[in-house]
Amino acid sequence: MEETDRKDQAESLRAYTEQGNFKEEVSALDLPPRSEVHNQKQKKAKWRLNTLWIRFLFLIFIIIISLFLTYSYWDEWFGRSDSPVIVEEQQLHEEVEVQIEP
């Protein structure tokens, strides 16, 4: 069975050409010149950032860096108020002194 498959590998191609879908003749005169084909290459898309966006991104970058560097001081600056808070603790136990007599 494999031998018949190998012999008939081109059977589908033959049927395709018999239907007339395949053009065997390609005229070299119908092709465009090589210079036109190469001049029509697609150009790469360039990212254009105007100066306003560059300034904005630079400002955001500087803000992030400054926040990162000052993170350790936030508790001192924002966590505590200037006036000390006095909290009176209530004792929940009594002090007992034990004296040992000799």
PyMOL commands that set and color helices and strands:
alter all, ss='L'
color gray80, all
select helices_A, chain A and resi 2-7+11-18+28-30+34-39+51-79
alter helices_A, ss='H'
color red, helices_A
deselect
rebuild
show_as cartoon
